[in-house]
């Protein structure tokens, strides 16, 4: 080994050590300088950005939305912020990186609560990140100490304890991570009041705080930060205001409703917003009344309604009747569509009324007299019939008949059997020899058991499995599946005509033929109506499009397959092609000598009811005309009527 090698190694080690020492001294000096700068700015109330006159950092406006309601409201707030020269970025929660929250100084969130009290799909990652970070000791409680935030929640108070659960959870988690509220949490309720006004009031607070404190320091802004006594928790007083419920299915709905806090604040002397509590408040608020009247409803008293059906108008003009005319022989021009309860316990995705009616799990409103409801319904119905006088095609004979209704479809909207005096109302209709077709949504089995004889009693079977029923009906009850099954069982003991009503929604429930057939033995219905969903236009409450509407041949194929699954117990009996509707009937009851008897002898039914004696569905059946039978060339259209075909301007898929 060369004797000069050890000194060379020593020289190299000395140089490396000196270089490292100089590097760490340099880094320490810079770190010390930055620390002194921060302390100086903290004392003087300035920051480096303001010294350099840099533009303010843009805030973030995030929306968590399932059906675009939160998105729409967030867009409205963003426009207001822009007009106020307050820079904010509007961001879909699914496109936002939660790690960036550590860099934010201003964050606004508009959040809806969806199934199981959880977030909409686009916000699940953000909400999960907040939950994990808030519970992770490694993150720390001050990671968002530079961030100020405010949250607006959208939900339905009718769902109980998980009302606006997502908005409340986001608020709690942000607080736990050190962020401070710019404006306190506001909660919009879509069922009671005016959601738009509540949101606008919250938005104005946001703009007011930001505009009033946009100087070179944050002292004024700090005065508007909400300090909670219990970080990340809610007071017992707030919890007391929420109705207990096992259901956690809240939806993202555009509607009318005040915030939860404003509802609590408005409660004085046993009243909320002028409507008396404890069974005395009116179901139909001024806002709900305006919405329903805009859709053509005539409101009766405080909780009932009546509306003229388009098929009533059509048969007055001799242009055909509805499917109930083809299947059961009702006279559509003499049919009154009504309900004694505009409230419902479901928020179905295919609701015709776009959820403008109230919701509830029990009767909690002022109750009108059933006789007054019947009188007023007939009065309002006949007024609407009279308005058809002079309409081209209306026949004088049919107009005169229409002024004396002979049928009442208690299926207009809502849940008729929620009305405590439903039996008295039905009895009064029968006393006037007006038949009843009552539809229930299969959530009140005990009330089904207590019903007096109905001309024809329907139970809506919107899905055949628990998961699909929850997704389609979006029920308020936590035990909705048990209630559904018990409602079907309650039909078995009914002696009069019973019907399963199936609404087919393409892509939602059209693949469950085996599951549907398994329900036949549960309720043993006389008939099974299978109808394609009716598309009612775009709505913030539903994601349905025309792609979800089955064609008549789709409904026929489904019906034939379902009949085969019954092993001969049911056969396809009738169809009404115009309504995309098919009827299955029990063979042993209604097929006599190879002829269907699905029609009703209405006079005989009323005689049987008035006699007070027990009777069954076979006692008032009548033969079905050939034109209404399945497979007839008329397709269920009455040949005595004149077929009127609208000019179609869209291309058929087939």
FINULUM-711449 format. One record per residue (C-alpha): x, y, z. Coordinates in Angstrom, 3 decimals, padded with zeros to 6 digits. Example, Ala and Ser with C-alpha at 12.3 -4.5 7.8 and 13.67 -1.06 7.14 Angstrom:
BEGIN
      east     north        up
   012.300  -004.500   007.800
   013.670  -001.060   007.140
This chain:
BEGIN
      east     north        up
   000.000   000.000   000.000
   001.294   003.476  -000.936
   002.317   005.618   002.062
   000.567   008.664   000.488
  -002.913   007.060   000.513
  -003.976   007.757   004.133
  -003.329   011.542   003.882
  -005.406   011.682   000.671
  -008.348   010.011   002.379
  -008.021   012.381   005.313
  -008.102   015.382   002.991
  -011.285   014.171   001.269
  -013.040   013.530   004.578
  -012.071   016.999   005.817
  -013.488   018.654   002.701
  -016.749   016.706   002.933
  -017.166   017.592   006.583
  -016.570   021.288   005.907
  -019.067   021.281   003.008
  -021.745   019.652   005.135
  -021.176   022.134   007.954
  -021.519   025.104   005.601
  -024.705   023.625   004.050
  -026.460   023.154   007.393
  -025.400   026.634   008.551
  -026.916   028.064   005.360
  -030.202   026.148   005.833
  -030.430   027.166   009.478
  -029.878   030.809   008.568
  -032.668   030.714   005.967
  -035.039   028.938   008.342
  -034.258   031.505   011.057
  -034.855   034.355   008.597
  -038.256   032.891   007.554
  -039.256   032.441   011.197
  -038.379   036.060   012.009
  -040.352   037.228   008.969
  -043.447   035.285   010.082
  -043.214   036.680   013.602
  -042.841   040.218   012.255
  -045.888   039.802   010.024
  -047.904   038.352   012.881
  -047.116   041.441   014.996
  -047.713   044.010   012.258
  -050.741   042.273   010.749
  -049.184   042.137   007.276
  -048.020   039.294   005.126
  -045.554   038.917   002.327
  -048.341   038.712  -000.233
  -049.759   042.070   000.776
  -046.287   043.655   000.728
  -045.853   042.441  -002.826
  -049.439   043.478  -003.700
  -050.169   039.926  -004.909
  -053.769   039.128  -005.858
  -055.815   037.454  -003.097
  -055.930   033.677  -003.124
  -059.091   032.374  -004.788
  -061.533   030.596  -002.508
  -063.082   027.238  -003.290
  -066.816   026.619  -003.607
  -067.452   022.857  -003.482
  -070.737   021.095  -004.179
  -071.778   017.553  -003.221
  -074.770   016.653  -005.349
  -076.572   013.536  -006.546
  -079.261   015.023  -008.782
  -077.796   018.496  -009.445
  -079.723   020.388  -006.768
  -076.632   021.315  -004.760
  -074.821   022.024  -007.995
  -077.559   024.425  -009.093
  -077.523   026.265  -005.777
  -073.716   026.421  -005.793
  -073.787   027.900  -009.295
  -076.178   030.562  -008.047
  -073.841   031.447  -005.163
  -070.829   031.484  -007.496
  -072.593   033.973  -009.760
  -073.342   036.178  -006.742
  -069.712   036.020  -005.599
  -068.520   036.916  -009.091
  -070.838   039.914  -009.253
  -069.448   040.993  -005.894
  -065.859   040.764  -007.200
  -064.999   037.990  -004.753
  -062.759   035.436  -006.500
  -063.945   031.845  -006.031
  -063.534   028.647  -008.030
  -066.641   026.476  -008.424
  -065.500   022.871  -008.027
  -067.250   019.508  -008.231
  -066.228   017.597  -005.087
  -065.192   014.582  -007.142
  -062.630   016.737  -008.970
  -061.135   018.212  -005.807
  -058.010   016.862  -004.122
  -058.712   016.875  -000.359
  -055.005   017.185   000.413
  -055.221   020.720  -000.992
  -057.452   021.772   001.900
  -054.251   022.421   003.837
  -053.454   025.185   001.347
  -056.899   026.815   001.320
  -057.889   029.927   003.206
  -061.580   030.108   002.232
  -063.834   027.113   001.506
  -067.599   027.096   000.986
  -069.509   023.811   000.757
  -073.028   023.096  -000.512
  -073.807   019.488   000.446
  -076.784   017.180   000.117
  -077.394   014.043   002.128
  -078.164   010.882   000.205
  -078.854   007.218   000.995
  -078.132   005.893   004.485
  -077.288   009.371   005.723
  -074.216   009.306   003.506
  -072.865   011.704   000.902
  -073.767   011.818  -002.785
  -071.467   009.751  -004.956
  -069.426   012.736  -006.114
  -068.573   013.683  -002.524
  -067.809   010.307  -000.959
  -064.008   010.569  -001.316
  -063.889   014.049   000.219
  -066.127   013.071   003.145
  -064.129   009.880   003.788
  -060.872   011.846   003.699
  -062.187   014.318   006.263
  -063.372   011.492   008.522
  -060.060   009.653   008.349
  -057.983   012.793   008.818
  -060.011   014.046   011.772
  -059.464   010.739   013.585
  -055.779   010.396   012.685
  -053.536   011.737   015.486
  -050.679   012.098   013.007
  -052.578   014.792   011.079
  -052.984   017.078   014.049
  -055.747   019.406   015.184
  -054.353   022.522   013.511
  -053.718   021.286   009.989
  -056.505   023.563   008.655
  -055.917   026.445   011.056
  -055.468   028.883   008.134
  -058.779   027.851   006.570
  -062.132   029.506   007.114
  -065.259   027.752   005.898
  -069.020   027.681   005.788
  -071.414   024.844   004.912
  -074.973   024.784   003.571
  -076.871   021.492   003.807
  -079.860   020.218   001.834
  -082.128   017.499   003.178
  -085.606   016.532   004.297
  -086.586   016.891   007.949
  -089.185   014.163   007.429
  -086.418   011.570   007.410
  -085.678   012.184   011.086
  -082.394   012.048   012.920
  -080.146   012.007   009.847
  -081.548   015.258   008.504
  -078.616   017.004   006.766
  -076.208   014.491   008.282
  -073.531   015.100   005.651
  -073.458   018.882   006.085
  -073.285   018.548   009.857
  -070.542   015.936   009.627
  -068.432   018.059   007.259
  -068.780   021.011   009.615
  -067.738   018.938   012.627
  -064.734   017.411   010.857
  -063.471   020.747   009.528
  -063.697   022.204   013.023
  -061.828   019.232   014.430
  -059.027   019.810   011.922
  -058.645   023.410   013.045
  -060.701   025.265   010.441
  -062.985   028.061   011.648
  -066.497   028.929   010.490
  -066.949   032.062   008.447
  -070.759   031.829   008.714
  -072.483   029.198   010.816
  -073.943   026.057   009.294
  -077.308   026.577   007.582
  -079.635   023.638   006.940
  -082.252   023.674   004.171
  -085.367   021.526   004.561
  -087.083   020.748   001.264
  -090.444   019.856   002.828
  -091.416   022.857   004.953
  -091.074   026.407   003.656
  -088.846   027.925   000.996
  -085.426   026.390   000.396
  -084.479   029.077  -002.112
  -085.021   031.899   000.368
  -083.037   030.119   003.067
  -080.138   029.526   000.687
  -080.223   033.112  -000.571
  -080.164   034.403   002.996
  -077.101   032.266   003.762
  -075.436   033.420   000.525
  -076.013   037.067   001.395
  -074.386   036.497   004.786
  -071.354   034.990   003.068
  -070.993   037.902   000.662
  -071.593   040.420   003.430
  -068.859   038.964   005.634
  -066.368   038.721   002.771
  -067.095   042.184   001.398
  -067.073   043.823   004.781
  -063.674   042.406   005.717
  -061.571   042.504   002.552
  -058.858   044.867   003.723
  -055.151   044.196   004.121
  -055.534   042.296   007.361
  -057.803   039.650   008.738
  -058.840   041.299   011.985
  -062.349   042.133   010.778
  -062.829   038.682   009.320
  -061.897   037.088   012.600
  -064.841   038.851   014.242
  -067.201   036.832   012.059
  -065.741   033.431   012.838
  -068.234   031.291   014.752
  -066.809   029.732   017.905
  -068.557   026.577   019.115
  -068.588   025.600   022.776
  -068.277   021.925   021.850
  -065.937   021.564   018.910
  -067.338   019.127   016.362
  -070.520   018.352   018.293
  -074.127   019.468   018.327
  -076.106   020.535   021.336
  -078.830   018.424   022.910
  -081.284   021.193   022.092
  -080.675   020.687   018.372
  -081.068   016.932   018.670
  -084.406   017.321   020.425
  -085.838   019.036   017.387
  -085.280   016.028   015.132
  -087.916   013.340   014.947
  -086.570   009.895   015.773
  -086.316   007.615   012.748
  -084.505   004.481   011.681
  -084.433   005.747   008.110
  -081.286   007.392   006.875
  -082.287   007.836   003.258
  -082.142   011.572   002.581
  -082.201   012.827  -000.947
  -080.852   015.664  -002.941
  -084.050   017.498  -003.839
  -084.882   020.873  -005.243
  -087.898   021.992  -003.273
  -089.307   024.375  -000.772
  -088.152   024.337   002.832
  -086.736   026.546   005.577
  -083.569   025.723   007.431
  -083.792   023.592   010.529
  -082.475   026.450   012.630
  -084.989   028.946   011.254
  -087.817   026.480   011.964
  -086.702   026.162   015.572
  -086.351   029.915   015.900
  -089.832   030.483   014.505
  -091.467   028.220   017.073
  -093.328   030.292   019.607
  -096.447   029.571   021.649
  -096.836   026.128   020.082
  -096.735   027.365   016.496
  -094.282   027.066   013.632
  -094.533   029.674   010.879
  -098.137   030.321   011.820
  -099.258   026.690   011.574
  -100.412   025.138   014.844
  -098.575   022.043   016.067
  -099.839   018.914   017.853
  -102.191   017.739   015.121
  -103.531   021.175   014.279
  -101.081   022.484   011.687
  -102.214   022.499   008.086
  -100.644   019.977   005.754
  -100.754   022.270   002.742
  -098.611   025.327   003.356
  -099.004   028.379   001.100
  -095.893   027.359  -000.862
  -097.067   023.763  -001.367
  -100.533   025.020  -002.301
  -099.069   027.342  -004.933
  -096.943   024.539  -006.400
  -099.828   022.079  -006.622
  -102.275   024.616  -008.004
  -099.722   025.491  -010.668
  -099.870   021.813  -011.704
  -103.663   021.977  -012.036
  -104.738   020.627  -008.645
  -107.772   021.985  -006.847
  -106.962   021.956  -003.133
  -109.740   020.884  -000.780
  -109.512   022.247   002.754
  -106.099   021.719   004.304
  -105.002   018.276   003.074
  -107.073   016.974   000.127
  -107.104   017.539  -003.589
  -108.894   016.806  -006.871
  -107.761   017.090  -010.470
  -109.310   016.339  -013.836
  -107.552   013.547  -015.693
  -106.537   013.846  -019.347
  -108.441   010.619  -020.045
  -111.576   012.214  -018.629
  -111.130   014.998  -021.154
  -110.387   012.485  -023.911
  -113.546   010.440  -023.384
  -115.654   013.596  -023.131
  -114.435   014.216  -026.682
  -115.020   010.610  -027.742
  -111.288   009.956  -028.105
  -111.011   006.886  -025.924
  -110.771   005.965  -022.263
  -107.926   005.045  -019.954
  -106.679   001.534  -019.245
  -109.199   001.194  -016.380
  -111.937   001.538  -018.990
  -110.412  -001.309  -021.008
  -109.600  -003.555  -018.046
  -112.522  -002.912  -015.683
  -115.196  -001.039  -017.613
  -115.144   002.313  -015.818
  -116.438   005.322  -017.738
  -113.428   007.634  -017.907
  -115.559   010.739  -018.505
  -117.385   010.013  -015.239
  -114.269   009.322  -013.165
  -113.089   011.737  -010.472
  -109.403   011.637  -009.517
  -108.928   012.692  -005.881
  -107.118   012.095  -002.616
  -107.915   012.835   001.042
  -104.180   012.997   001.862
  -101.652   014.860  -000.226
  -098.914   013.561   002.079
  -096.943   010.397   001.349
  -094.355   008.226   003.126
  -092.246   007.704  -000.002
  -090.338   009.896  -002.447
  -090.448   007.657  -005.514
  -088.037   008.410  -008.331
  -090.924   008.360  -010.821
  -093.288   010.554  -008.792
  -095.583   012.424  -011.172
  -095.684   015.397  -008.834
  -091.905   016.045  -008.626
  -092.183   015.811  -004.805
  -094.092   019.062  -004.392
  -096.492   017.273  -002.036
  -095.753   016.887   001.726
  -094.231   013.777   003.262
  -094.744   012.135   006.630
  -094.886   008.846   008.491
  -098.056   009.485   010.461
  -100.976   011.888   010.524
  -099.828   015.062   012.290
  -102.004   017.722   010.708
  -105.352   019.378   011.116
  -108.079   016.995   009.908
  -110.993   018.030   007.693
  -114.432   016.433   007.824
  -114.778   013.514   005.336
  -118.263   014.549   004.215
  -117.010   018.055   003.476
  -114.150   016.557   001.462
  -116.549   014.455  -000.649
  -118.944   017.382  -001.225
  -116.138   019.765  -002.167
  -114.384   017.230  -004.386
  -117.548   016.628  -006.405
  -118.251   020.358  -006.592
  -114.747   021.196  -007.849
  -114.733   018.232  -010.236
  -118.021   019.221  -011.842
  -116.774   022.801  -012.240
  -113.780   021.480  -014.167
  -116.101   019.327  -016.298
  -118.252   022.374  -017.080
  -115.162   024.172  -018.330
  -114.958   021.573  -021.103
  -118.175   022.932  -022.602
  -117.436   024.383  -026.008
  -114.155   022.482  -026.416
  -114.031   021.047  -029.955
  -115.272   017.457  -030.036
  -116.936   017.432  -026.618
  -120.256   015.657  -026.900
  -123.237   017.172  -025.075
  -124.461   013.772  -023.911
  -121.117   012.840  -022.403
  -120.719   016.288  -020.842
  -124.052   015.828  -019.056
  -122.974   012.392  -017.838
  -119.632   013.766  -016.694
  -121.394   016.154  -014.333
  -122.459   013.108  -012.324
  -119.288   011.169  -011.421
  -119.712   007.427  -010.921
  -116.125   006.466  -010.107
  -113.476   007.864  -007.785
  -109.814   006.998  -008.235
  -108.247   007.615  -004.832
  -104.802   007.607  -006.367
  -104.193   011.205  -007.346
  -101.136   011.792  -005.196
  -099.990   010.973  -001.678
  -101.167   008.132   000.551
  -104.990   008.060   000.938
  -105.062   005.595   003.847
  -102.998   007.969   005.994
  -106.214   009.986   006.399
  -107.712   008.806   009.729
  -111.291   009.000   008.426
  -110.664   007.107   005.194
  -113.383   004.539   005.944
  -116.026   007.210   006.521
  -115.011   008.898   003.270
  -115.172   005.622   001.301
  -118.537   004.724   002.827
  -119.910   008.127   001.799
  -118.733   007.639  -001.781
  -120.389   004.219  -001.886
  -123.573   005.636  -000.382
  -123.674   007.979  -003.380
  -123.061   004.946  -005.619
  -119.605   006.125  -006.605
  -117.168   003.238  -006.932
  -113.695   003.406  -005.391
  -110.284   002.441  -006.739
  -107.854   003.039  -003.866
  -104.069   002.846  -004.248
  -101.741   002.451  -001.279
  -097.941   002.512  -001.309
  -097.524  -000.564   000.904
  -096.172   001.155   004.022
  -099.253   001.043   006.290
  -100.273  -002.628   006.697
  -102.381  -002.023   009.814
  -104.492   000.546   008.003
  -104.992  -001.846   005.078
  -106.393  -004.432   007.502
  -108.884  -001.901   008.881
  -110.213  -000.776   005.495
  -113.905  -001.257   004.720
  -114.761  -002.920   001.377
  -113.203  -001.103  -001.594
  -114.385  -001.678  -005.146
  -110.783  -002.414  -006.091
  -107.816  -002.127  -003.717
  -104.327  -001.612  -005.118
  -100.917  -002.028  -003.539
  -097.973  -000.479  -005.377
  -095.252  -003.080  -005.898
  -092.554  -000.846  -007.341
  -089.747  -003.337  -006.801
  -089.281  -006.956  -005.755
  -086.106  -006.763  -003.655
  -085.219  -004.729  -000.601
  -082.390  -002.832  -002.268
  -084.325  -001.958  -005.415
  -087.409  -000.929  -003.408
  -085.276   001.416  -001.339
  -083.646   002.870  -004.439
  -086.917   003.409  -006.318
  -089.411   004.360  -003.578
  -086.911   006.091  -001.244
  -089.141   005.392   001.794
  -089.126   007.316   005.049
  -089.602   004.261   007.243
  -086.555   002.344   008.437
  -088.535  -000.931   008.426
  -089.930  -000.237   004.958
  -089.285  -003.788   003.704
  -091.141  -005.398   006.601
  -094.007  -002.943   006.131
  -094.057  -003.732   002.428
  -094.327  -007.481   003.046
  -096.959  -007.044   005.754
  -098.995  -004.856   003.385
  -098.988  -007.611   000.774
  -100.021  -010.160   003.405
  -102.904  -007.905   004.433
  -104.373  -008.283   000.942
  -104.869  -012.030   001.428
  -107.690  -011.447   003.896
  -109.537  -008.998   001.666
  -112.627  -010.459   000.041
  -113.022  -007.777  -002.603
  -110.841  -007.236  -005.680
  -107.137  -006.745  -005.018
  -104.357  -005.678  -007.366
  -100.573  -005.552  -007.419
  -099.550  -002.469  -009.386
  -096.101  -002.788  -010.958
  -094.427   000.253  -012.516
  -091.591  -000.812  -014.799
  -088.569   001.483  -014.893
  -086.062   000.376  -017.480
  -082.658  -000.116  -015.918
  -084.091  -000.159  -012.383
  -086.514  -003.055  -011.878
  -087.126  -004.833  -015.194
  -084.686  -007.676  -014.497
  -086.319  -008.972  -011.303
  -088.872  -011.392  -012.787
  -088.014  -014.250  -010.404
  -088.188  -011.934  -007.396
  -091.556  -010.529  -008.539
  -093.025  -013.993  -009.046
  -092.007  -014.934  -005.490
  -094.322  -012.190  -004.212
  -097.440  -013.739  -005.806
  -098.073  -016.112  -002.918
  -097.518  -013.400  -000.304
  -100.587  -011.339  -001.169
  -102.406  -013.658  -003.604
  -103.871  -010.715  -005.563
  -106.736  -011.062  -008.035
  -104.909  -009.002  -010.634
  -101.439  -007.748  -011.460
  -101.220  -004.504  -013.414
  -097.920  -003.968  -015.206
  -097.350  -000.476  -016.560
  -094.388   001.310  -018.062
  -093.244   004.355  -016.121
  -094.559   007.674  -017.384
  -091.854   010.210  -018.149
  -092.868   013.535  -016.630
  -090.048   015.734  -017.879
  -086.790   016.739  -016.294
  -086.699   017.274  -012.559
  -084.040   017.933  -009.967
  -085.699   015.205  -007.876
  -085.182   012.369  -010.329
  -082.483   011.063  -012.627
  -084.988   009.343  -014.937
  -084.845   010.065  -018.663
  -086.717   008.724  -021.694
  -084.167   005.904  -021.715
  -085.868   004.559  -018.578
  -089.313   004.417  -020.218
  -090.109   000.937  -021.615
  -091.938   000.484  -024.902
  -095.202  -001.446  -024.988
  -093.460  -004.514  -026.420
  -091.079  -004.383  -023.416
  -094.048  -004.408  -021.039
  -095.671  -007.271  -022.967
  -092.511  -009.389  -022.872
  -092.120  -008.793  -019.137
  -095.794  -009.631  -018.505
  -095.702  -012.839  -020.517
  -092.542  -013.958  -018.716
  -094.120  -013.169  -015.338
  -097.270  -015.117  -016.261
  -095.160  -018.148  -017.171
  -093.459  -017.969  -013.777
  -096.855  -018.325  -012.072
  -097.226  -021.889  -013.401
  -100.706  -021.281  -014.725
  -102.108  -019.328  -011.761
  -102.134  -016.100  -013.772
  -102.476  -015.379  -017.463
  -102.225  -012.224  -019.522
  -105.839  -011.072  -019.817
  -105.947  -007.494  -021.171
  -103.797  -004.725  -022.572
  -104.028  -001.003  -023.248
  -101.318  -000.239  -025.753
  -101.760   003.531  -025.508
  -100.871   003.429  -021.801
  -098.167   000.739  -022.150
  -100.159  -001.309  -019.660
  -100.914  -005.043  -019.402
  -103.164  -006.958  -016.977
  -102.568  -010.407  -015.492
  -105.612  -012.065  -013.904
  -106.155  -015.158  -011.764
  -107.346  -017.934  -014.030
  -109.440  -019.863  -011.474
  -111.493  -016.775  -010.563
  -111.883  -014.643  -013.657
  -111.678  -016.982  -016.637
  -115.111  -018.578  -016.925
  -115.775  -020.961  -019.800
  -112.662  -019.650  -021.518
  -113.894  -016.035  -021.331
  -112.327  -013.361  -019.171
  -114.465  -011.560  -016.586
  -112.220  -008.671  -015.547
  -114.933  -006.018  -015.881
  -117.014  -004.901  -012.887
  -120.769  -004.904  -012.438
  -120.826  -001.593  -010.571
  -124.545  -001.591  -009.802
  -124.250  -005.027  -008.276
  -121.269  -003.924  -006.210
  -123.218  -001.025  -004.699
  -126.174  -003.309  -003.964
  -123.862  -005.753  -002.197
  -122.242  -002.976  -000.143
  -125.581  -001.490   000.899
  -126.899  -004.934   001.904
  -124.276  -005.208   004.631
  -123.704  -008.875   003.805
  -120.332  -010.490   003.153
  -119.386  -010.792  -000.496
  -116.344  -011.561  -002.633
  -114.762  -010.330  -005.851
  -116.474  -013.107  -007.834
  -119.893  -011.710  -006.858
  -119.585  -008.547  -008.947
  -117.436  -009.503  -011.930
  -118.620  -008.989  -015.516
  -117.461  -010.252  -018.939
  -114.571  -008.488  -020.648
  -115.343  -007.259  -024.203
  -113.312  -008.851  -026.990
  -111.592  -005.593  -027.968
  -110.010  -005.322  -024.488
  -108.660  -008.880  -024.385
  -104.920  -009.370  -024.754
  -103.873  -009.828  -028.359
  -106.961  -008.197  -029.902
  -106.195  -006.028  -032.907
  -107.718  -003.004  -031.142
  -104.960  -003.143  -028.515
  -107.448  -002.240  -025.788
  -108.922   000.767  -027.611
  -112.717   000.937  -027.454
  -113.982   000.755  -031.062
  -116.960   002.954  -030.148
  -114.479   005.791  -029.633
  -112.624   007.709  -032.329
  -108.893   007.112  -032.430
  -106.904   010.345  -032.485
  -103.215   010.039  -033.220
  -100.807   012.873  -032.536
  -098.175   013.645  -035.098
  -094.898   012.278  -033.776
  -091.874   014.452  -034.467
  -089.321   012.183  -032.847
  -087.825   009.074  -034.351
  -089.035   005.763  -032.980
  -086.484   003.368  -031.583
  -088.306   000.573  -033.349
